[in-house]
Amino acid sequence: MRRWIIFSIAAATATVLLYVFYAGFGTDPHAVPFMLAGSKAPMFTMKRLDTGEMVQLKDYIGKPIVLNFWATWCGPCKLEHPTLEWGYRKYGREVVFLGVVFEDSEENTKAFLKANGGGWPQLFDLKSTVAVDYGVAGVPETYFIDKSGTILGKYAFPIDPPTLAKRIEEIL
Amino acid sequence: MLASLALVVSLISGQGYAPVRPAVDPLDQQREQRVMRLGKKFRCAVCQGVAISDSPASMARAQLDKVRELVAQDRSDEEIETYFIARYGEWVLLEPKKDGLNAFLWLGPVLLLGVGLVVILSQVKKKTVATVPVEAPASDDFLAQVRADLDKP
């Protein structure tokens, strides 16, 4: 009887440990979890680069929002820019596009936008506190927020047109 | 796969560096020490196992500035920890919490060691008290003959 109790404890412990190791081996230890899916988008107030006016997220609640964190020093962000421009031209009437400039200077951003275009509002995250509020773990990252202000998902790589279209359809 | 692609793309397209931005004004000495102590607990989002207070990455500086902002608002350590876990999950903690399933990870090996010790001790005890086998009486004629032959001088 005693032998069975010891065996059961050892077997149970080993099973749970094996499960934990199995679950651990199946995940990338460097992948930053996305925790804000289904949460209300953190509110912010930032300066709009082209007009200088202060912009609040709450002003846009009621429409679907594509919120893109980027920087001019980030190569993938430059590659992604034409896709966002395409998305803005196609969906700009139904969806609010907002760019958030992360860890960059106003001069660099203005020069980049002058050379590459982009008609959607670009907001300047001066101390990157908005990026941390959203759990950003590098650029580019694009958040998809529905009409009620709930974050439905994010895309943490340079987005391509089919993915952008699919994600926008989800928040419309 | 996607991460590898992103790396290749970034290498081809010339991934740059964030420009140096002006340092944030430090708090008073006592609160700044608290910022640094908390900064040792949280993992930089773009580094490999480096605390935000030890990393020069722009993301780490942004995270540390957030800690500084929350400390300046007199938030407690628990509130600041909750803030970071809500955004980055428990992944952000360099030392995982010791509750829930994590507690099992901390205690599991100790428990297994204990079970092993009990098994070893019980085996040793069994060996010590085991009686010396008594010679079984000969039960057949052949065995009796062999013993008799062996006993012959």
Interface residues (C-beta under 8 A of the other chain):
Chain A: I6 I9 A10 T13 A14 V16 L17 V20 D28 H30 V32 P33 M35 L36 A71 T72 W73 C74 G75 P76 K78 L79 E103 D104 S105 N108 K127 S128 T129 A131 V132 D133 Y134 G135 V136 A137 G138 F157 P158
Chain B: L2 A3 L5 A6 V9 S10 L11 I12 S13 G14 Q15 G16 Y17 A18 P19 R21 V24 A45 V46 Q48 S58 M59 R61 A62 Q63 D65 K66 E69 I85 A86 R87 Y88 G89 W91 L101 F104 L105 G108 P109 L111 L112 V115 G116 V118 V119
